[in-house]
Amino acid sequence: MPRKIKKLTEGSIVMSAVQTNHYSMIIEWSDEDQCFIVTLPEFHDSHTHGDTYEEAVQNGQDLLETWMEIYQQDGKSLPVPKLFAA
């Protein structure tokens, strides 16, 4: 379950768990790097990684929360989540 966003400097931000679940995380194995690479398409195709799949997921969630904090601090609206079309 995604964590709530923590207190920031002078103010605090509370994001519901539902909001963090609507963003995409692409996780792919990299033979070259020998780790899982995580891409967040809605947030400038930013990347992180993990030695295990579980670590990659956790690092992806941490990166997502960081981006959400940055957008909030800058007074920007969060990007619209990409939707899967079957």
Secondary structure, 3 states (H helix, E strand, C coil): CCCCCCEECCEECCCCHHHHHCCCCEEEEECCCCEEEEEECCCCCEEEEECCHHHHHHHHHHHHHHHHHHHHHCCCCCCCCCCCCC
